[in-house]
Amino acid sequence: MRKPHPVPLLRPFEGAGRATAFLAVGALIQTAALLVLAVPWLNGGPTKALSCVAAVLACLTVIGAASPVLTRMQAARFHSRLGVGIPAAGRRWSWRQVRYHLVAGPLIAAGGAGALTLWAASAVAATVYVWIWALPPETRLAQAGYTVQAGYLTAAGLAGLYAAAWLSGALVRLDTRIAPDLLGPSPAERLRRRVEEVTEARAGVVDAADAERRRIERDLHDGAQQRLVSLAVNLGLAKVTMPDLSEDARKVIDEAHREAKEAIAELQDLVRGLHPAVLEDRGLDAALSGLAERAPLPVRVRVDLAERPAPAIEAVAYFVVSEALANVVKHARAAGAEVRVERAGGILIVVVSDDGVGGADPSGGTGLAGLAKRVASVDGTFSISSPAGGPTVVTVELPCAP
């Protein structure tokens, strides 16, 4: 059910109780901070041995040492009273936190103490007609004109309550704006954390997409492809076992048999493009060797890997080689190509070169732009050198854990 909007005049009182409790807890925490600051003066304060400058440095040292505890207390206050989360900073303490505990916090706490005092005084004044009747009758009668004075006090009390509610809300909004910036991570640290979160999310999406490609490959291989193979076999048997068919019927069966075999070949190409089973079972060396064998030109493959990279990285590397060789066949007019895969520390290096005519342009619609995006999805780098007249060299570097 939708919460009704308060009357504009009463809007400062919305959440006033929560704001007051929030300020009261903040005043207690700042009192604890002031007690911490009193430590350097326990032996009588600054003396000849402890100059004023040394005392200030001692205060900064003490508040810096207590800063992690005070910061956790403030964060707990924001979370429990307002539901505002302040992420923990990466370092145990920082000058930003000290600035809050020494400057912003005390000033807001002083304002909160003033607001609490105003609440109390205004409440007493606004309820003067309630508690004044607790006095003996002779005392009230002895004070001539007390009714008019009580009316003035009540009006002043109501105005004070309104001012206290407004002041409490303003202080809470100010504290909520300042505290996360000074007590939480710095802007650089927040940016770094955000980048890490985005990187992890993107890695999860890449892994999920790779897993989905493997699932589709298995479904096509074990489902549609097997049915097409069975259909092609049955059509072949029909041609052999039914010699008395009419010429028209035989032509229809021959055509269906041919189309079934072509569909099987196309489906096999599609499956290999998604995620070939040999890549998952035997790794890049075997999968790339299969690509080279099916290519209509000589392709030399050199794979030097002591251990297999992550499945997502393997899939990207295979995709790069597959698409690069397809471009060579379609556009390069090359006599041969070479594929080299090796690992240098935490980087998987994939190089595809050919002796064709060169002039490859990623913006020319040859699929190179798609390759670059696929490589970038795992934080890899893509580069191509293809001067007119050749040769063309595609180099991809993919990050993988050492």
C-alpha positions as CSV (number, residue, x, y, z in Angstrom):
1,M,0.0,0.0,0.0
2,R,1.3,3.4,-0.9
3,K,2.4,5.6,2.0
4,P,0.4,8.9,2.1
5,H,2.4,12.1,1.7
6,P,2.6,14.2,4.8
7,V,1.1,17.7,5.1
8,P,3.8,20.1,3.8
9,L,3.7,22.0,7.2
10,L,4.4,18.7,9.1
11,R,7.0,17.4,6.6
12,P,9.9,18.2,9.0
13,F,8.4,15.9,11.6
14,E,8.5,12.8,9.2
15,G,11.2,10.5,10.6
16,A,12.1,13.0,13.3
17,G,12.3,10.3,16.0
18,R,14.7,8.3,13.9
19,A,16.8,11.4,13.1
20,T,16.9,12.4,16.8
21,A,18.1,8.9,17.9
22,F,20.7,8.9,15.1
23,L,22.1,12.3,16.4
24,A,22.0,11.1,20.0
25,V,24.1,8.0,19.2
26,G,26.5,10.2,17.1
27,A,26.9,12.6,20.1
28,L,27.9,9.6,22.3
29,I,30.4,8.4,19.8
30,Q,32.0,11.8,19.5
31,T,32.1,12.1,23.3
32,A,34.1,8.8,23.2
33,A,36.4,10.4,20.6
34,L,36.9,13.5,22.8
35,L,37.9,11.2,25.6
36,V,40.4,9.6,23.3
37,L,41.8,13.0,22.5
38,A,42.3,13.7,26.2
39,V,44.9,11.0,26.5
40,P,47.9,13.3,25.7
41,W,46.8,15.6,28.6
42,L,46.5,12.9,31.3
43,N,49.8,14.0,32.8
44,G,49.0,17.7,33.0
45,G,48.9,18.7,29.4
46,P,51.6,20.4,27.3
47,T,54.7,21.2,29.3
48,K,58.2,22.1,28.5
49,A,58.8,18.5,27.6
50,L,55.5,18.3,25.7
51,S,55.1,21.4,23.6
52,C,51.9,22.5,22.0
53,V,53.1,21.2,18.7
54,A,54.0,17.9,20.2
55,A,50.5,17.8,21.8
56,V,48.8,18.3,18.5
57,L,50.9,15.6,16.9
58,A,50.1,13.3,19.8
59,C,46.4,14.0,19.3
60,L,46.7,13.2,15.6
61,T,48.5,10.0,16.5
62,V,46.0,8.9,19.1
63,I,43.0,9.7,16.9
64,G,44.7,7.9,14.0
65,A,45.2,4.8,16.1
66,A,41.6,4.9,17.3
67,S,40.2,5.8,13.8
68,P,39.4,2.2,12.7
69,V,37.4,1.6,15.8
70,L,35.6,4.9,15.6
71,T,34.9,4.4,11.9
72,R,33.3,1.0,12.5
73,M,31.2,2.5,15.3
74,Q,30.0,5.3,12.9
75,A,29.3,2.8,10.1
76,A,27.3,0.7,12.5
77,R,25.3,3.8,13.5
78,F,24.5,4.7,9.9
79,H,23.5,1.1,9.1
80,S,21.3,0.5,12.2
81,R,19.6,3.9,12.4
82,L,19.3,4.9,8.7
83,G,20.0,1.7,6.7
84,V,22.9,3.5,5.0
85,G,25.8,1.3,4.3
86,I,29.4,2.7,4.4
87,P,31.8,0.2,2.7
88,A,35.0,-0.4,4.6
89,A,38.1,1.4,3.3
90,G,41.0,-0.6,1.9
91,R,43.4,0.8,4.5
92,R,43.2,0.6,8.3
93,W,43.0,4.3,8.5
94,S,43.4,7.4,6.4
95,W,43.6,11.2,6.8
96,R,40.1,11.4,5.4
97,Q,38.8,9.4,8.3
98,V,40.8,11.5,10.8
99,R,39.3,14.7,9.2
100,Y,35.8,13.3,9.9
101,H,36.6,12.4,13.5
102,L,38.4,15.7,14.2
103,V,36.4,18.2,12.2
104,A,33.1,17.1,10.6
105,G,32.0,14.6,13.3
106,P,32.5,17.0,16.2
107,L,30.7,19.9,14.5
108,I,27.7,17.7,13.5
109,A,27.7,16.2,17.0
110,A,27.7,19.7,18.5
111,G,24.8,20.6,16.3
112,G,23.1,17.4,17.3
113,A,23.5,18.2,21.0
114,G,22.0,21.6,20.3
115,A,19.1,19.9,18.5
116,L,18.5,17.5,21.4
117,T,18.6,20.4,23.9
118,L,16.1,22.3,21.7
119,W,13.8,19.2,21.6
120,A,13.8,18.9,25.4
121,A,13.3,22.6,26.1
122,S,10.6,22.9,23.4
123,A,8.8,19.8,24.7
124,V,8.7,21.2,28.2
125,A,7.4,24.6,26.9
126,A,4.8,23.1,24.6
127,T,3.3,21.0,27.4
128,V,3.2,23.7,30.0
129,Y,-0.6,23.4,30.3
130,V,-0.1,19.7,31.1
131,W,2.4,19.8,33.9
132,I,1.5,23.2,35.3
133,W,-1.7,21.7,36.7
134,A,0.5,19.4,38.8
135,L,1.4,22.4,40.9
136,P,-0.7,23.2,44.0
137,P,-3.7,25.4,43.4
138,E,-2.5,28.2,45.7
139,T,0.8,28.3,43.7
140,R,-1.1,28.8,40.4
141,L,-3.4,31.4,41.9
142,A,-0.5,33.3,43.3
143,Q,0.9,33.8,39.9
144,A,-1.4,36.3,38.3
145,G,-1.6,36.0,34.6
146,Y,0.0,32.6,34.4
147,T,-2.6,31.5,31.8
148,V,-1.4,34.2,29.3
149,Q,2.2,33.3,30.0
150,A,1.6,29.6,29.6
151,G,0.0,30.4,26.2
152,Y,3.1,32.2,25.1
153,L,5.3,29.3,26.3
154,T,3.1,26.8,24.5
155,A,3.5,28.8,21.2
156,A,7.2,29.1,21.7
157,G,7.4,25.4,22.5
158,L,5.6,24.4,19.3
159,A,7.8,26.7,17.2
160,G,10.9,25.2,18.9
161,L,9.7,21.7,18.2
162,Y,9.3,22.6,14.5
163,A,12.8,24.1,14.5
164,A,14.2,21.1,16.3
165,A,12.6,18.7,13.7
166,W,14.0,20.8,10.8
167,L,17.4,21.1,12.4
168,S,17.6,17.3,13.1
169,G,16.7,16.5,9.5
170,A,19.2,18.9,8.1
171,L,22.0,17.6,10.3
172,V,21.2,14.0,9.3
173,R,21.2,14.9,5.6
174,L,24.5,16.7,6.0
175,D,26.1,13.8,7.9
176,T,24.8,11.3,5.4
177,R,26.4,13.3,2.6
178,I,29.8,13.8,4.3
179,A,30.4,10.5,6.2
180,P,30.4,8.0,3.2
181,D,32.9,10.2,1.4
182,L,35.3,10.6,4.4
183,L,34.8,7.2,6.2
184,G,34.4,5.0,3.2
185,P,36.7,4.2,0.3
186,S,38.4,7.0,-1.6
187,P,37.1,7.8,-5.1
188,A,40.1,6.0,-6.6
189,E,39.4,2.9,-4.4
190,R,35.7,3.0,-5.3
191,L,36.6,3.2,-9.0
192,R,39.0,0.3,-8.6
193,R,36.4,-1.8,-6.8
194,R,33.8,-1.0,-9.4
195,V,36.2,-2.0,-12.2
196,E,36.9,-5.3,-10.3
197,E,33.1,-5.9,-10.0
198,V,32.5,-5.2,-13.7
199,T,35.4,-7.4,-14.6
200,E,34.1,-10.3,-12.5
201,A,30.6,-9.8,-13.9
202,R,31.9,-9.8,-17.5
203,A,34.0,-12.9,-16.8
204,G,30.9,-14.6,-15.4
205,V,29.0,-13.7,-18.6
206,V,31.8,-15.0,-20.8
207,D,31.9,-18.3,-18.9
208,A,28.1,-18.6,-19.0
209,A,28.1,-17.9,-22.8
210,D,30.9,-20.5,-23.3
211,A,29.0,-23.1,-21.3
212,E,25.9,-22.4,-23.3
213,R,27.8,-22.8,-26.6
214,R,29.1,-26.2,-25.3
215,R,25.5,-27.2,-24.4
216,I,24.2,-26.2,-27.9
217,E,27.1,-28.1,-29.5
218,R,26.3,-31.3,-27.5
219,D,22.5,-30.9,-28.3
220,L,23.2,-30.5,-32.0
221,H,25.8,-33.3,-32.1
222,D,23.7,-35.8,-30.1
223,G,20.3,-34.7,-31.4
224,A,19.8,-33.1,-34.8
225,Q,23.0,-34.4,-36.3
226,Q,22.3,-38.0,-35.4
227,R,18.8,-37.7,-36.8
228,L,20.2,-36.4,-40.1
229,V,22.7,-39.2,-40.3
230,S,19.9,-41.7,-39.7
231,L,17.8,-40.1,-42.4
232,A,20.7,-40.1,-44.9
233,V,21.4,-43.8,-44.1
234,N,17.7,-44.7,-44.5
235,L,17.5,-42.9,-47.9
236,G,20.7,-44.7,-49.0
237,L,19.2,-48.0,-48.0
238,A,16.0,-47.1,-49.9
239,K,17.9,-46.6,-53.1
240,V,19.7,-50.0,-52.7
241,T,16.8,-52.1,-51.5
242,M,14.1,-50.8,-53.7
243,P,15.3,-51.3,-57.3
244,D,11.8,-51.3,-58.8
245,L,11.2,-47.6,-58.0
246,S,10.1,-45.3,-60.8
247,E,12.6,-42.9,-62.3
248,D,10.8,-39.9,-60.7
249,A,10.7,-41.5,-57.3
250,R,14.4,-42.4,-57.5
251,K,15.2,-38.8,-58.5
252,V,13.3,-37.6,-55.4
253,I,15.2,-40.0,-53.1
254,D,18.5,-39.1,-54.7
255,E,17.8,-35.4,-54.2
256,A,16.7,-35.9,-50.6
257,H,19.8,-38.1,-49.9
258,R,22.1,-35.4,-51.3
259,E,20.4,-32.6,-49.3
260,A,20.6,-34.7,-46.1
261,K,24.4,-35.2,-46.6
262,E,24.8,-31.5,-47.3
263,A,22.8,-30.6,-44.2
264,I,25.0,-33.0,-42.2
265,A,28.2,-31.2,-43.5
266,E,26.7,-27.8,-42.8
267,L,25.7,-28.8,-39.3
268,Q,29.2,-30.2,-38.6
269,D,30.7,-26.9,-39.7
270,L,28.3,-25.1,-37.4
271,V,29.1,-27.4,-34.4
272,R,32.8,-26.9,-35.0
273,G,32.3,-23.1,-35.1
274,L,30.4,-23.2,-31.8
275,H,32.6,-25.3,-29.7
276,P,34.1,-28.5,-31.2
277,A,34.1,-31.6,-29.0
278,V,37.8,-32.2,-29.8
279,L,38.6,-28.8,-28.2
280,E,37.0,-29.8,-24.9
281,D,38.3,-33.4,-25.0
282,R,41.9,-32.9,-26.3
283,G,42.7,-29.2,-26.2
284,L,43.9,-26.5,-28.6
285,D,46.6,-28.5,-30.3
286,A,44.2,-31.2,-31.6
287,A,41.4,-28.7,-32.4
288,L,43.7,-26.4,-34.4
289,S,45.2,-29.4,-36.2
290,G,41.7,-30.4,-37.3
291,L,41.1,-26.8,-38.6
292,A,44.4,-27.0,-40.6
293,E,43.5,-30.4,-42.1
294,R,40.1,-29.1,-43.3
295,A,41.5,-25.9,-44.8
296,P,41.9,-25.8,-48.6
297,L,45.5,-24.5,-48.4
298,P,48.5,-25.7,-46.5
299,V,48.4,-24.5,-42.8
300,R,51.3,-25.2,-40.5
301,V,50.3,-25.3,-36.8
302,R,52.7,-24.9,-33.8
303,V,51.3,-25.2,-30.3
304,D,53.7,-24.9,-27.4
305,L,51.7,-25.2,-24.2
306,A,52.8,-26.9,-21.0
307,E,49.3,-26.9,-19.6
308,R,45.8,-26.0,-20.9
309,P,44.4,-22.6,-20.3
310,A,40.9,-21.9,-18.9
311,P,38.0,-23.2,-21.1
312,A,36.8,-19.7,-21.9
313,I,40.3,-18.7,-23.1
314,E,40.7,-21.9,-25.1
315,A,37.3,-21.1,-26.8
316,V,38.4,-17.6,-27.7
317,A,41.7,-18.8,-29.1
318,Y,40.0,-21.4,-31.2
319,F,37.5,-18.9,-32.5
320,V,40.3,-16.4,-33.4
321,V,42.2,-19.1,-35.4
322,S,39.0,-20.4,-37.1
323,E,37.8,-16.9,-38.2
324,A,41.3,-15.8,-39.2
325,L,41.8,-18.9,-41.4
326,A,38.3,-18.4,-42.9
327,N,39.3,-14.8,-43.8
328,V,42.6,-16.1,-45.4
329,V,40.6,-18.6,-47.5
330,K,38.0,-16.0,-48.6
331,H,40.1,-12.8,-49.1
332,A,43.9,-13.3,-48.9
333,R,44.5,-15.4,-52.1
334,A,47.3,-17.0,-50.1
335,A,49.4,-20.0,-50.9
336,G,49.8,-21.0,-47.3
337,A,49.3,-19.9,-43.7
338,E,50.8,-20.5,-40.3
339,V,49.3,-20.7,-36.8
340,R,51.5,-20.3,-33.7
341,V,50.2,-20.6,-30.1
342,E,52.5,-20.2,-27.1
343,R,52.4,-19.0,-23.6
344,A,54.6,-16.3,-22.1
345,G,54.0,-16.1,-18.3
346,G,50.3,-15.3,-17.8
347,I,49.7,-14.4,-21.5
348,L,48.5,-16.8,-24.2
349,I,49.8,-15.6,-27.5
350,V,48.1,-16.6,-30.8
351,V,49.6,-15.6,-34.1
352,V,48.0,-16.3,-37.5
353,S,49.9,-15.3,-40.6
354,D,49.6,-15.8,-44.3
355,D,51.5,-15.0,-47.5
356,G,48.5,-13.4,-49.3
357,V,47.9,-10.1,-50.9
358,G,47.5,-8.2,-47.6
359,G,45.4,-5.1,-47.3
360,A,43.1,-6.5,-44.6
361,D,41.1,-3.8,-42.9
362,P,39.1,-4.4,-39.6
363,S,36.5,-1.9,-40.8
364,G,36.0,-3.6,-44.1
365,G,33.4,-6.2,-43.0
366,T,35.8,-9.2,-43.0
367,G,35.0,-10.2,-39.5
368,L,38.1,-8.7,-38.0
369,A,36.1,-6.3,-35.9
370,G,34.1,-9.2,-34.5
371,L,37.4,-10.9,-33.6
372,A,38.6,-7.8,-31.8
373,K,35.3,-7.7,-29.7
374,R,35.5,-11.4,-28.9
375,V,39.1,-10.9,-27.7
376,A,38.2,-7.8,-25.7
377,S,35.5,-9.8,-23.9
378,V,38.2,-11.6,-21.9
379,D,40.5,-8.5,-21.5
380,G,42.7,-9.6,-24.4
381,T,44.4,-7.5,-27.0
382,F,44.0,-7.8,-30.8
383,S,46.4,-6.4,-33.4
384,I,46.8,-6.9,-37.2
385,S,49.5,-6.0,-39.6
386,S,48.5,-6.3,-43.3
387,P,50.4,-4.0,-45.7
388,A,49.4,-4.0,-49.3
389,G,51.1,-7.0,-50.9
390,G,51.2,-8.9,-47.7
391,P,52.0,-10.6,-45.5
392,T,49.1,-10.4,-43.1
393,V,49.8,-11.2,-39.4
394,V,47.0,-11.3,-36.8
395,T,48.3,-11.3,-33.2
396,V,46.1,-11.9,-30.1
397,E,47.2,-11.9,-26.5
398,L,44.8,-13.5,-24.0
399,P,45.3,-13.3,-20.2
400,C,45.4,-16.5,-18.4
401,A,46.5,-17.4,-14.8
402,P,50.1,-18.5,-14.6
